């Protein structure tokens, strides 16, 4: 991952990172939306956690996997870029 990103021009790397931030926020929102239904669902049978909890666990796995990608992109970029339409300032990243 680092090898793919580190040789890109900053403008291109920032574009990819902004898209990754948007995607991560979307995955977070999906996982949060699945949390309440899973909490409200009772376990139907003893050999499964139930479809709602399974959907939430799957969404959380995707979100956390994507977080690793996003963290790597931010480390290579060296700052948190502005996300158009949102108030996120350029903040220096501490290593």
N, C-alpha and C positions, 0 to 999 in steps of 0.2 A: 504494500500500500504506500509506504513512504517513498519507495523508488518511483512509483507512478506520479506522485504529487510533487516531490521536491524539485523537479526540473521544469515544472510548468511556470510560465510567466505569472507574476503575482496577480494580475488582472484575471487570468483564467482560473487560478487556484481560488481566488476570492469568489468568483462566480460559482464554482463547484461547491465551495463551503457554504455559501448562502443557500443554495438549493438543498444541501444536506441539513442545514438548520431548519428550513421549512419542512422537510420530510420528517425530521425527528419530532418536531412539534405536532405534526399530523399523527404520527405513530403514538405519541404521548396522549393526545386527545382521544384516539381510538381506544387505547388501553383504559383510560379513565372512564370512558363511556360504558365499557364492559364490566367495570368493577361493581356497580350497584346491582345489576341483574344477577351477577354471580353471588353476591352476598345474600340476596333475597331468595335464591334458589335453594331448596333443600336437596340433599343427596338422595337420588332415586333408588340406587342400588349400591350394594357395598363394594363392588369391584370397579367403580368409577367415581370420579369426583363430580361428575355431571357436566353436561355440555356447556353451560354458562361459565363455570370455573375453568374448564379446559380452554374455552375461547379467550378468557382473560389471561391465563398463563401463557398461551401462545402469543398474544399481543404483547405481553410484557417481555417475552424472550426476543421478539422482533425489535422492540424499542431498545432494549439493552444492547443487543448486537449492533444496532445502528449507532448507539451512543459511542461505542468503541471506535467506529469509523469516523464519526464526527470529531471526537477528541483528537484522533490522529491528524485529521485535516487542520484543526485549529492549532495544534502543536507545530505543524509544518508552516502554516501561514504566519503564526506568531502573534495574532491578535484576533479579537472577535469582530467580524465585519458588521457594518450596518446592514440590516435587513430592510429593504424598501417597504414602506408602509408600517413599519414598527419602530419603536424607539429603543434601539440597542446601539449604544455608542461603541466606538473603537476603544477597546480596553486591552491594555498590555496583558499578556499571559505570563504568569510566573511558572517557571519550569520546576 
